[in-house]
Structures are given as structure tokens and as C-alpha cells.
Amino acid sequence: MKIFFEIIRMRKKSCLAIIALALANILLYIFIMSFQASKLEALRNDWFEKRQRPSVGALDKTYIFSQGKNDLAAFESRIPPKRDFMRVVGELFEIVSNNGLSIGSVGYKPELIKDRDLLVYGLNFSVTGSYAAVKSFIADIEQSSEMVSIDHITLTGAEASPDSVQVSVRISAFFTTGKP
């Protein structure tokens, strides 16, 4: 025992460091056991509960079918009638002007999809402006609430300015014919 006290007297800093580490270890253990262990147990129980739930494949097929019908009805309710064609084209022009682009000639061709009572207008036009404005234009069309899809894009350098690009765009806009 006398040797032990002699070591402590000679190595005070080392002994204090060992005591501080031991105390920190005890405090961390108390923290883990009191706070984190209960949280970890709750997360573990939640994970086991989620694993016990039936997967989508195990659900009732009639439920899946009725959910699919509801989703399809909600999707079809978002398709505007053909009388809204000019409003949709106006919104596309507004997107063009909001992005500081200039638009060339616009052509469109309607196509009837008989079995689905849909009318698809293929819109062809070109816009000219900076590359950043064109990127913003495409992003705005993608975020549009209208039922439009970008079918084809061709990007070329514009002759007017070295900083400008010209983009030829083909968009499909979907409408209902209004027939039952």
C-alpha cells in the first residue's frame, strides 16, 4: 500500500488523468443507460412492428384493385377539358416570358385517343435565350400543374448571340373530349 501512495505522490498528473478518464467513463455510461437506451429500445420496437406488418403483396387483392381505381380516377380528374386548350397554351407562353425567352412560331396537331376519350395536342415551338433561362423554362414546365409532357428537346447555339441558345421543344398536352 505504501508503494501505491508513493506512485500517486510521484505521478500526480498521470493519476489525476486516470481518475478523470474513469469519471468521464462512468458519466457516459450513466448517460447512455438513462437516455439513449430507452430511445434505442423504442426505435427497435418500432422497427420490429413495421416488419410484422403485411407487405403490399400480402394485402387483399380487392383492396389493391379498388385503390388503383381510385388513383386512376384522381389522375383522370386532373385532365382538363379541350375547351381549356387556349388557357394551357397561354400558361406555356407565360412560362416562356417569365423566363425571359423569346418564342418563335408555334405549331400544334391534335390527335384523338379513342379508347381513353383523350385528345392529345402536340405542340412544337422554339425558344431563344440564355442557357440558364432555358434550364429554368424546362424546370417550370416540369413543375406545371397542367397535364403536359416534354417529348423532345433539341438544343443549338443561337446565331444572334454567342451567349444564347435556341431550343426546339415538342410538348404533348392532354385534354378530355368531354364525351362520356
N, C-alpha and C positions, 0 to 999 in steps of 0.2 A: 504494500500500500504506500509505503514511503517513496518507492521508485515512481509510482503513479503521480504523486503530488510534485515530485521533483521534475518530472517531464512537463507537467502543466505549468510549473513556475518558469521553466526554461523556454517553453514554446507557447506563450500566451496567445499570440496572434493565430497560430495554427489551431489551437484548441478552441478559440472563440469562433473561428471559421467553421470548424466541425460542428459546434453547438448551433450556430446559425443555420447551417445546412440541415441539421436534424430537425430544428424547429420549423424551418420552411417546409420540409417534407411532411411533418405532422400536420401543419396548417393546410397544405394542399390536399392531403388525404381527407381531412375533415370537410373541406370544400367539395371535393368530388363526391364523397359519400352523402353529404346533406343536400346538395343542389343538383349536381349533374346525374347522379344515379337515378333519382326519381324521374327526371326528364328522359333519360335514356330508356328506362323501363316503359314509360308512356309511349315513346316512339316505337319501341319494339312491339308492344301490344297492338298499336295501330297497324303496323306492318303485317302482323300475323292475321289481324281481322281482314285486311284488304286481300290477303292471299286466300282466305277462306271463301270470299265472295265468288259467285259463279262468273266465269268469263263470258264474253259476248257469245261465243259458240255454244255455250251451255244454256243460254236464255231460250225462252219459249219462242218457237218459230212464228207463231201468230203475232207475238209482240213485236218481233223484228219486222215482220211484214207491215203491220199497222204503223210502226214508227217510220218505215220507209215511205209509206203512202202519205203520211203527214209531212215528212220532209219534202217530198215531191210537190205536194200541194202548196207548201210555203214558198218553194222555189218558183213555181208557175205563177203565183200571185204577184211576184215581183216583176214579171214581164209586162211592160206597158202595152196598151192597145196601139194599133197602127196610126191612129189619129194623132199620137204624140210624136210622130216622126220628126216634125219640124222643131219641136221643143228639144228633142235629143240632139239634133244637128246644131241647134243654137247653143246648147251647153258645150258641145265639142268646140264650136267656134270661140266660145267664151274661154275655154281652157287654152286654146291657141293664143288668144290675145292676152290673157293673164300672164302667159309665159314670155311675152314679148316677141313672138314669132310672126312671120308674115306667111300667109297661106296662098297657095296657087289655086288652080281650078279644082273643082270638086265634082266627081262623078259618082253615081250610085246606080246599083242594079238590084231590084227586088227579086227574091226567089221564094217561092211558096213551098213549105214542107207540109204536104197534105195530111199525112197520118198524125201529125202533132199539132195541127191548127196554128202553125207558126209562120211568120213572114220574116225573112232574113234580108236585110238591106246590106249589100256590100258597098262600103264607101271607100273610094280611092281619092287621095289628095296628097299634096306635098306641102311641106312647111320649110321655111328657111330661117335660120338664126344661129345663135351661138350653141356650142355643144352642150354647155350647162343648161341652157334654156330647153334644148331638145330632150335632155335627160329628165328635166322637171316635167315637161309636157307628157312624156311617156308614163312617168310615175303618177301624174294626176289622172290620166286616163285609166290606169290600173286601179286607182282608188275611187273612181267614179261609182256612184250608186246605180248607174244605168246598166242595162244588160248589153254590154258591148265587149267584144274581144278583139285584140290586136292579132291579125292573122299574118301580116307580113310587113317587114320594115327594110327599106334599103337606104343606106346612109352614104352620101357622096359629098365631096368638097364643093362648096358653092363658088361660082366664078366671081361673084360680086366682091367678096372679101376673103382674105386668107384665114380669118378667124371664124368664118361662117361655115355651116354645113347645111346641106339640103337633105331632107328625109322624105322619101315616098312611103306612105302608110296605107295599108289596106285594113280596114276595120269592118267587123260584122256587128250589126245592131239587130237585136231580136225584138219582135213585136208579135202580139196576138192578132189574129184576123178579126176577132170579135164574133166568129161563128161558134155555135155550141158544138 
